[in-house]
């Protein structure tokens, strides 16, 4: 369904130090006014109009930013292009009024980028944010110089001069479409690819110095973006064409006074703009009901912009002007032209089409699915294992499924074993991603927790015998205390602790007095002994708990090269414990090497960024030298005679191509480095998380282990008393 839409016209005023007082801009009413005093030398009868008023869709003053211009002029057109409507945005005005700055700006800085680079940013932002929409971007860049078309996106980015650029011819087909022969179409997979194509085209444009502009574009340029949008799994797609046009500025040769080649270029520019204005006038007459022919074929530019002017396209125009006093006459002409453009109506239609390739692919996929279902229902080829080639086939299908960006992608399988194999491959890939693309080592760790070292079993038996021996000694001691409580007024201090066989073999030369406890202390010790006797029957439970603790210790120590010799003070200090654990961690060396690699790549990326910026400046300088050399040839009248001038130009062109190659190679290397740095960062984050988990588990085990032994080895006073106790015990036995 088509709808009628007028061409919206906007006015942008170029910043200047001395704006004329005869110009007034009313942003609230979107109007501008010119006051031109009457010429007194014209005589008494003078019908000259003094006040000129023009209305626009919106006006932009000298303080307007590039971001505001894009949001109000281009954003709606780009959204419509994504939905399937053709769009055109073109800038018109005199030379030096800011057309190229409005359309292209300075792509090197995002704040000063014009409509073209901001359109690229916006399209790829929409593609990233909208997962339900697949957008394919194709780019062309056309230059119209002196009525002839040239392709700015040349092969291998090597253009020595204008004659080396491929020629482009335009012709009208029988159905009213315009065919551009010789214009290349470049696929842009990423935002960087599209910006690189824009940069290449800008470097190949024809730019010269004029009295009004130090870098005046001497040709019309059309940046064409073709968008193919569809929803995943849908057979219907929309194909829209977005034309972003930077028209060369009109200039009055009598006022600028240019000569030679610049004069010829100015005549060609004015002639093409004259044909454009003629088409606008005919469209206005046609809108009033007059049956008139529209001369689109008079120039290449009007033939290409046929859909944009009165056709199937949503069109916006930005009229640029300079408020200087010397430029008011040209500014009034620009505003008059904009008023005529605003009267044109276009019939906008959504461009929907059924993609045969998508339908064929979908039918093939459905056919394979039906064959697979039929084979499963028959069950004639059932078997108990897969052959090696079938396993490889399943692995290939899984890789294609995971690498596809199409959410509707499916795997077609006709066998239960193949399904299981595909699930296994997906699980295997997922685990590798979690482990930092390394082989899974979980199985040996699980087995390690179930196997008990024979040395640990012997240690458990020794500890069990030691516990029994300690309990027996305490029982004997209590009996001795009970017998001797009425014979002495001294008490014996009894404490629990580890009993060492060395204590029983020590000899004492001096008999120390034995202090016997009071009745309350004896009763308390008796209760302790009863509890010990009740716990004697639970040795098996203690053994199993000891086995579990030993397994936990071994599992915690397995992530280290060797067990750490760490004190209690260091263990309680978390930072110190973490540092010692990290140094002995098995994967620490690999992590440190990855960090060094990432630092080297980051330093290299910074160097490449500086190289790219420097190369861009060098390319621009060499190009300016080439343009200056060409201008010198024209001014000196030595276009074909002076061999020295030609040699200088050849030398500069060789240097130009060399510097462009360096820029391109540096850009590709930087892009690859960014991908590698992101991969290493991902692996380091995974390894850090794994090391933190291992550290927490190791610290918990070590704290529990030290808590069990702290009551045995930390109290020196208790150990000294135990030594004294065993000496006194031997003397009592002798008595």
ZIFENTA-V73819 format. One record per residue. N is the residue number from 1. OMEGA is omega in whole degrees, 0 to 359 (999 if undefined). D_CENTER is the distance of its C-alpha to the mean C-alpha in Angstrom with 1 decimal. Layout:
# ZIFENTA-V73819
<<N/OMEGA/D_CENTER> <N/OMEGA/D_CENTER>>
This chain:
# ZIFENTA-V73819
<<1/181/38.2> <2/177/38.2> <3/182/38.4> <4/181/39.8> <5/178/37.6> <6/177/38.6> <7/178/36.7> <8/183/35.3> <9/180/36.1> <10/179/34.6> <11/176/36.0> <12/183/34.2> <13/180/36.3> <14/177/35.4> <15/179/35.8> <16/182/39.0> <17/185/41.3> <18/177/44.5> <19/181/44.0> <20/176/47.3> <21/179/49.2> <22/177/50.2> <23/181/46.7> <24/180/45.6> <25/178/42.3> <26/184/42.5> <27/181/39.0> <28/180/40.4> <29/180/42.3> <30/180/39.9> <31/172/42.8> <32/184/43.8> <33/176/47.4> <34/177/49.1> <35/181/52.5> <36/181/54.4> <37/179/57.9> <38/179/60.7> <39/183/62.0> <40/181/65.5> <41/182/66.7> <42/178/66.2> <43/184/69.5> <44/179/70.8> <45/183/69.5> <46/181/65.7> <47/180/63.5> <48/179/60.3> <49/182/57.7> <50/184/56.6> <51/178/53.9> <52/181/50.9> <53/181/48.6> <54/180/45.4> <55/181/43.2> <56/174/39.5> <57/176/36.9> <58/181/35.4> <59/179/35.8> <60/180/33.5> <61/183/35.3> <62/182/34.7> <63/184/32.5> <64/180/30.0> <65/178/26.3> <66/181/23.9> <67/180/21.9> <68/179/25.2> <69/180/26.2> <70/183/23.1> <71/186/23.4> <72/183/27.1> <73/194/27.4> <74/189/24.5> <75/180/22.4> <76/179/25.2> <77/179/25.7> <78/176/22.0> <79/178/22.3> <80/178/25.5> <81/177/24.1> <82/178/21.6> <83/176/24.7> <84/180/26.7> <85/176/28.6> <86/181/29.0> <87/178/28.2> <88/173/29.3> <89/179/28.8> <90/179/31.1> <91/183/32.3> <92/177/36.0> <93/181/38.1> <94/181/40.2> <95/180/38.9> <96/182/37.2> <97/175/36.5> <98/180/32.7> <99/181/31.7> <100/177/29.2> <101/179/27.7> <102/184/27.3> <103/184/25.8> <104/181/23.7> <105/177/24.0> <106/185/22.2> <107/182/18.7> <108/177/18.1> <109/185/17.9> <110/182/16.2> <111/181/19.4> <112/179/21.7> <113/180/19.8> <114/185/22.1> <115/184/22.2> <116/179/20.8> <117/179/17.5> <118/175/17.0> <119/177/17.9> <120/178/15.1> <121/186/12.5> <122/182/14.4> <123/182/14.7> <124/173/11.1> <125/177/10.6> <126/179/13.6> <127/179/12.6> <128/185/9.6> <129/182/12.1> <130/181/15.1> <131/181/15.4> <132/182/19.0> <133/177/18.4> <134/184/17.6> <135/174/17.1> <136/186/18.1> <137/175/17.9> <138/188/20.7> <139/171/21.5> <140/180/24.9> <141/185/26.2> <142/175/29.9> <143/177/32.3> <144/183/35.9> <145/180/38.1> <146/177/41.8> <147/180/41.7> <148/182/40.0> <149/179/36.5> <150/178/34.2> <151/182/30.8> <152/180/28.5> <153/185/26.0> <154/180/28.4> <155/177/28.1> <156/174/26.7> <157/182/26.3> <158/176/29.9> <159/182/32.1> <160/175/35.1> <161/185/36.5> <162/182/36.8> <163/179/39.1> <164/179/36.5> <165/178/34.2> <166/178/34.8> <167/179/37.0> <168/178/36.1> <169/181/38.9> <170/176/38.9> <171/180/41.4> <172/179/42.2> <173/183/42.5> <174/181/45.2> <175/176/43.1> <176/179/42.2> <177/179/38.7> <178/182/37.7> <179/179/36.8> <180/180/35.1> <181/180/36.3> <182/179/34.5> <183/183/31.1> <184/176/28.2> <185/183/25.4> <186/175/22.0> <187/178/19.3> <188/182/15.8> <189/183/13.4> <190/178/10.2> <191/179/10.0> <192/179/10.7> <193/180/13.7> <194/179/15.1> <195/177/15.1> <196/176/16.7> <197/177/19.3> <198/180/20.1> <199/179/20.6> <200/179/22.8> <201/179/24.9> <202/180/25.4> <203/183/26.7> <204/181/29.2> <205/178/30.6> <206/182/34.2> <207/179/34.5> <208/177/37.8> <209/180/39.3> <210/178/41.7> <211/182/44.0> <212/187/41.7> <213/180/38.3> <214/180/37.3> <215/183/34.5> <216/176/35.8> <217/185/34.1> <218/180/37.1> <219/172/35.7> <220/180/34.2> <221/181/30.6> <222/176/28.9> <223/187/25.2> <224/176/25.1> <225/177/22.2> <226/183/23.3> <227/173/21.5> <228/186/22.4> <229/177/21.6> <230/175/22.9> <231/180/22.7> <232/180/22.3> <233/182/25.8> <234/177/27.4> <235/184/29.6> <236/177/29.4> <237/176/26.8> <238/179/26.6> <239/182/26.6> <240/180/26.4> <241/180/26.6> <242/181/25.2> <243/177/27.2> <244/194/26.3> <245/173/29.5> <246/181/30.3> <247/175/34.1> <248/187/36.1> <249/175/38.3> <250/179/42.0> <251/178/44.4> <252/185/48.2> <253/180/49.5> <254/180/52.7> <255/182/50.8> <256/177/48.2> <257/180/50.8> <258/181/48.6> <259/175/50.3> <260/183/49.8> <261/179/46.4> <262/178/44.9> <263/177/47.7> <264/178/47.2> <265/180/43.5> <266/178/44.4> <267/180/47.0> <268/179/44.6> <269/181/42.0> <270/179/44.8> <271/179/46.1> <272/177/42.9> <273/175/42.4> <274/177/46.1> <275/177/45.4> <276/179/42.4> <277/178/44.7> <278/177/47.4> <279/179/45.2> <280/180/44.3> <281/179/48.1> <282/178/48.9> <283/177/46.3> <284/178/47.8> <285/178/51.3> <286/178/50.1> <287/178/48.8> <288/176/52.3> <289/181/53.8> <290/179/54.9> <291/187/54.8> <292/178/53.3> <293/178/51.4> <294/186/47.8> <295/179/47.6> <296/188/44.0> <297/180/45.1> <298/178/46.5> <299/181/43.3> <300/183/40.1> <301/180/37.9> <302/178/39.9> <303/178/39.8> <304/182/36.0> <305/182/35.8> <306/179/38.4> <307/182/36.2> <308/182/34.8> <309/178/38.3> <310/182/40.3> <311/182/38.4> <312/184/35.7> <313/173/33.0> <314/192/31.7> <315/173/32.3> <316/179/31.7> <317/175/33.4> <318/177/32.8> <319/181/36.1> <320/183/35.7> <321/177/38.8> <322/182/40.1> <323/177/42.5> <324/183/44.5> <325/181/48.2> <326/185/48.5> <327/184/45.7> <328/180/47.0> <329/178/48.9> <330/180/45.7> <331/178/43.8> <332/177/46.5> <333/178/46.2> <334/180/42.5> <335/176/43.1> <336/177/45.8> <337/179/43.6> <338/178/40.9> <339/178/43.7> <340/178/44.7> <341/182/41.2> <342/180/40.9> <343/182/43.8> <344/177/42.2> <345/177/41.2> <346/175/38.7> <347/186/38.8> <348/181/35.2> <349/178/34.7> <350/185/31.8> <351/178/31.1> <352/179/31.1> <353/176/31.9> <354/183/32.3> <355/181/30.3> <356/181/32.9> <357/179/30.5> <358/180/28.9> <359/179/32.4> <360/180/33.6> <361/179/30.7> <362/180/31.4> <363/176/35.1> <364/180/34.7> <365/178/32.6> <366/178/35.2> <367/178/38.0> <368/178/36.5> <369/180/36.2> <370/177/39.8> <371/179/41.0> <372/178/39.4> <373/179/40.9> <374/179/44.3> <375/179/44.2> <376/179/43.5> <377/179/46.4> <378/178/48.8> <379/184/47.9> <380/185/49.9> <381/182/47.5> <382/179/47.1> <383/187/46.8> <384/177/46.1> <385/180/43.3> <386/174/40.8> <387/183/41.3> <388/180/38.9> <389/177/37.8> <390/176/37.1> <391/178/34.9> <392/178/32.9> <393/177/32.7> <394/179/31.4> <395/179/28.8> <396/179/27.6> <397/179/27.5> <398/179/25.4> <399/178/22.8> <400/180/22.8> <401/182/22.5> <402/182/19.5> <403/182/17.7> <404/176/18.5> <405/182/16.1> <406/179/19.4> <407/181/20.3> <408/180/23.9> <409/180/24.0> <410/173/26.9> <411/182/28.8> <412/183/32.5> <413/183/34.9> <414/184/38.6> <415/179/39.6> <416/179/39.4> <417/177/38.9> <418/176/36.0> <419/180/34.4> <420/179/34.9> <421/178/33.6> <422/177/30.3> <423/178/29.9> <424/179/30.7> <425/178/28.0> <426/179/25.4> <427/180/26.7> <428/179/26.7> <429/180/23.0> <430/179/22.1> <431/177/24.3> <432/177/22.8> <433/179/19.3> <434/182/20.9> <435/181/22.9> <436/180/20.1> <437/174/21.0> <438/181/24.6> <439/182/27.9> <440/180/29.1> <441/184/32.0> <442/185/33.0> <443/177/36.3> <444/179/38.0> <445/178/37.1> <446/179/38.7> <447/183/41.8> <448/179/42.1> <449/183/42.6> <450/183/45.5> <451/180/47.4> <452/180/49.7> <453/177/50.8> <454/178/54.6> <455/178/54.7> <456/177/53.3> <457/178/56.1> <458/178/58.7> <459/179/57.3> <460/179/57.5> <461/180/61.1> <462/179/62.0> <463/179/60.5> <464/178/62.4> <465/179/65.7> <466/178/65.1> <467/179/64.6> <468/180/67.8> <469/180/69.7> <470/180/68.6> <471/178/69.8> <472/179/73.1> <473/179/73.6> <474/178/72.9> <475/179/75.5> <476/180/78.1> <477/179/77.4> <478/177/78.0> <479/177/81.3> <480/179/82.4> <481/181/81.5> <482/180/83.5> <483/188/86.6> <484/183/86.6> <485/179/85.7> <486/184/89.5> <487/182/90.4> <488/179/88.1> <489/180/86.5> <490/183/83.4> <491/180/80.1> <492/179/77.4> <493/182/73.8> <494/179/71.7> <495/177/67.9> <496/179/65.5> <497/181/63.5> <498/181/63.0> <499/180/66.3> <500/180/66.5> <501/181/69.4> <502/180/70.0> <503/184/71.2> <504/183/74.1> <505/182/75.3> <506/179/75.6> <507/180/79.1> <508/179/80.3> <509/182/83.2> <510/180/83.4> <511/177/83.8> <512/179/81.6> <513/180/82.8> <514/179/81.2> <515/180/80.2> <516/181/80.5> <517/176/78.5> <518/184/80.2> <519/181/80.7> <520/179/77.5> <521/179/75.4> <522/179/77.1> <523/179/76.4> <524/178/72.7> <525/178/72.5> <526/178/74.3> <527/178/71.7> <528/180/69.0> <529/177/70.9> <530/178/71.3> <531/178/67.5> <532/180/67.1> <533/179/69.7> <534/181/67.9> <535/181/64.6> <536/180/66.3> <537/182/66.1> <538/181/62.3> <539/181/61.7> <540/177/60.0> <541/179/57.4> <542/180/56.9> <543/179/56.5> <544/177/53.8> <545/178/52.0> <546/177/52.4> <547/179/51.0> <548/180/47.9> <549/178/47.5> <550/179/47.9> <551/179/45.3> <552/180/42.8> <553/180/43.6> <554/179/43.1> <555/179/39.8> <556/181/38.5> <557/185/39.8> <558/180/38.3> <559/181/34.9> <560/176/36.7> <561/179/38.3> <562/180/41.6> <563/182/42.8> <564/172/42.4> <565/189/45.6> <566/180/44.6> <567/180/47.0> <568/180/47.1> <569/178/46.2> <570/180/43.0> <571/180/42.2> <572/175/42.6> <573/188/40.3> <574/181/36.8> <575/179/35.0> <576/179/37.6> <577/180/37.6> <578/180/33.8> <579/179/34.0> <580/178/36.8> <581/182/35.1> <582/181/31.9> <583/181/34.0> <584/183/35.8> <585/186/32.8> <586/184/32.6> <587/184/28.8> <588/181/28.8> <589/178/29.3> <590/179/26.4> <591/179/24.2> <592/177/25.6> <593/178/25.0> <594/178/21.4> <595/179/21.1> <596/177/22.9> <597/181/20.8> <598/178/17.6> <599/178/19.5> <600/181/20.7> <601/178/17.3> <602/177/16.1> <603/178/19.4> <604/179/19.0> <605/177/15.6> <606/177/17.4> <607/179/20.3> <608/178/18.4> <609/177/16.9> <610/179/20.5> <611/181/21.8> <612/179/19.5> <613/179/20.7> <614/180/24.2> <615/178/24.2> <616/177/23.2> <617/180/26.2> <618/179/28.4> <619/180/27.6> <620/179/28.5> <621/180/31.6> <622/179/32.8> <623/177/32.3> <624/177/34.3> <625/178/37.0> <626/179/37.2> <627/178/37.6> <628/178/40.2> <629/179/42.0> <630/179/42.2> <631/178/43.5> <632/178/46.1> <633/181/47.3> <634/183/47.8> <635/181/49.6> <636/179/51.8> <637/183/52.6> <638/184/51.6> <639/186/49.2> <640/188/50.8> <641/186/53.5> <642/180/52.0> <643/180/50.6> <644/177/49.5> <645/178/47.1> <646/179/45.8> <647/177/45.3> <648/180/43.3> <649/177/41.0> <650/179/40.7> <651/179/39.8> <652/179/37.2> <653/177/35.7> <654/178/35.5> <655/179/33.8> <656/180/31.4> <657/179/30.3> <658/181/30.1> <659/178/27.8> <660/177/25.6> <661/178/25.3> <662/179/24.4> <663/182/21.6> <664/181/20.3> <665/178/20.6> <666/180/19.0> <667/179/15.9> <668/179/15.7> <669/179/16.3> <670/179/13.7> <671/178/11.0> <672/179/12.7> <673/179/13.0> <674/178/9.4> <675/181/9.3> <676/179/12.6> <677/178/12.0> <678/179/9.5> <679/180/12.3> <680/177/15.0> <681/179/13.7> <682/180/13.7> <683/179/17.2> <684/178/18.5> <685/178/17.7> <686/180/19.5> <687/177/22.4> <688/178/22.8> <689/180/23.2> <690/179/25.7> <691/178/27.6> <692/178/27.9> <693/178/29.3> <694/179/31.7> <695/179/32.8> <696/179/33.6> <697/179/35.7> <698/181/37.4> <699/180/38.2> <700/179/39.7> <701/181/41.9> <702/178/43.1> <703/178/44.0> <704/180/46.0> <705/181/47.7> <706/178/48.7> <707/178/49.9> <708/184/52.3> <709/183/53.7> <710/179/53.7> <711/182/56.9> <712/188/58.5> <713/187/57.5> <714/185/56.7> <715/181/60.1> <716/181/62.5> <717/179/65.4> <718/181/65.4> <719/177/65.5> <720/179/68.4> <721/178/70.3> <722/177/69.8> <723/178/71.2> <724/180/74.2> <725/182/74.6> <726/175/75.0> <727/180/77.5> <728/180/79.6> <729/179/79.2> <730/178/80.9> <731/179/83.7> <732/180/84.3> <733/178/84.5> <734/179/87.2> <735/999/89.2>>
